């Protein structure tokens, strides 16, 4: 009797501990592989390095902008002091670019600089799938690079507090969300430093700092998956105190260090891409001639209104400045007709940005239900400015939280 594909997939992934091969009771991690040429992989790494250099340079400019301009770029008012604060040299420890890679072209859709997921999949699980299909892993050796930069980031954060003794390091997430919890635990193990895991709801805020349930004062808090734009609204359910804002104030007063650092959230707004494109379009001397070439090559025209696309008869995408998993994203014709939209509208009150539509390439994938066509988006990590692991989300034309994890391998000639 032949084993079905779904059985093979289940048998394979049951040997990968602490991994969510199914999410929301649906297939997530495919037992399939998408082969990329060495040349394409090198081009993705090059794009990641150069695009990050643009964001890195823009961060200094953003910190100098007045409050009104930052609000126009979509930042919550409560976060303005926080995003201007730069306690460590690193702008972003772990970030992920979402690219359209098609016919030799690479275009940036967005930069998940603050709380990127997809980490364990690309840094750990991808290698196991490559071994199963007997092909080289494009992410080989990158787990060690990630571990090194995690240690370096934690050390920078500890030094920024200028305290004596040993650092109390805590990793935190929502413990009841499997993907967030296991991603955070993976990063904690990879960092390889003495630390503790504490669920977000168990953290205790006092006048002089943030504490564990055991009464230890926390020096460095690593929150891989919990976004700042949610944190600013967090309230204590009983006292109604704005505990999220209190936590951010603790960072400003050096009572606590948080990773990713505040500057990672500064780069998260898609309004930053509109700012970069605007400076490029006017030929601003802020960027060198070479940097303008990089922007032209990798960035998509992005604006804070849709006028440019409507006047030029172009299809465009409306997306929230702070949004995740395709939520509240619409693909629109110049006439205003909606061609496609995500069924969720969680971020409908968030500032929208407008970006030239760049269709994702389509490929056939193998799922438990058989073969099907899917749109492919490349995720490419940037680890403190260094190109990191790559992988693919396969799903709808708007990549959403029902997309699959499609492992990647190197195509051998």
C-alpha positions, 0 to 999 in steps of 0.5 A: 500500500502506498503512503499518501502525501499527507501521511509522508508530510505528517511523518516527516514533521513529527520528527521536527520538535517544537514546530507548528507544521499545521497552523489554525488546524490547517496545513502550513509547512509543505513537504515540497521544495522550490529550487532557486539558482545560485545566481538568484540567491546571490542577487537576493542577498545583494538586494537585502544588503543594499536595501538595508543600507538605504533604510539604515541611512534613512533612520537618522533622517527620521529621528530628526523629523518633527512630530507632525511629519512623523505622525503623517508617516503613520507612527502612533503619537505615544511612540514618538519619544520612543522611536527617536531613542537610540540606545544601541548601535544596531538599528535592527537586530532581526529584520525581514524583507518581503520581495517579489522575485520575478524574471531576474527583477527583485522588488521590495514590498515591505520591511518587517523590521520590528517583529518578523516571524518566519525565523525557525522555518528558514533558519532551522526547518529549511535544512531538514527539508533540503536533506529530505529532498537531497539538495543543498540548503541556501541557508547553510551556516546561517543559524550560527550567524544569527546566534552571534548577532543575537548575543551581540545585540543582547550585550549592546543592550545590557551595556546601554544600561550601564549597570554592574553585575550580571544581566537578567535577560528575559524572553517574552511573547504570548504563551498561548499563541503556538507560533509566537511562543515556539519562535521566541523559545527557539531564539532564546535557545539560539542566543545561548545566554543565561535567560528566562522565558516569561509570558507577556501577561506575567510581566510585572511593572513597578516604579523602578522597572519590570519584574519577573513573577519571581520578583527579579528585576529584568535588565534586557527584555526580548520580545520577538513577536509583540508589535509596538503599535499594539503595545502603545494601546495595552491596558491593565484589565483591572486598573486600566493603566496604560501598561504598554506606554509605561513599559516604553517609558521604562526604556527611555529612562534606562530602567529596561532595555528592549530588543529589537531596539526602538529604531527597528519600530522606526523603520517598520512604517510603510510610510518610510518607503513613501519618504524614500521614494519621494526623496528619490523622485525629487533627486534629493542630495540626501542619497548619493547617485549610487544609492538613487540607482539602488532605490530605482532598482529595488523599490516600488513607487510608494506614496501617501495618496493614490493620485499618481496611480489614478492620474496615470491609469496604473493598478496599485495596492493600498496597504496600512502603514502598520499591518501584518499578514495581508490584513486590510490590503487591497489591489485596486484599479486606477478607477478605484475599482477593487480587484482583490482585497483581504477579508480582514480589516483590522487595520482600517483606521491605520494610515494607508500607503499606496504602492505600485502593484507588482504581481507575485510569480505563480508556481505549482506547489504540492499540498495534502490536497494535491497540486495547486497554483500559488503566488510566491513571495520571498522572505529575506532576513537581514541580521544587523545589516548582514544578509540572512536566511531566505524562504518562500511564503506560497499562497494567494495574490495577497500573502495572508496568514493562510499562506504556506511555508515553502522551503527552498533549495539550491538548484544544481546545474 
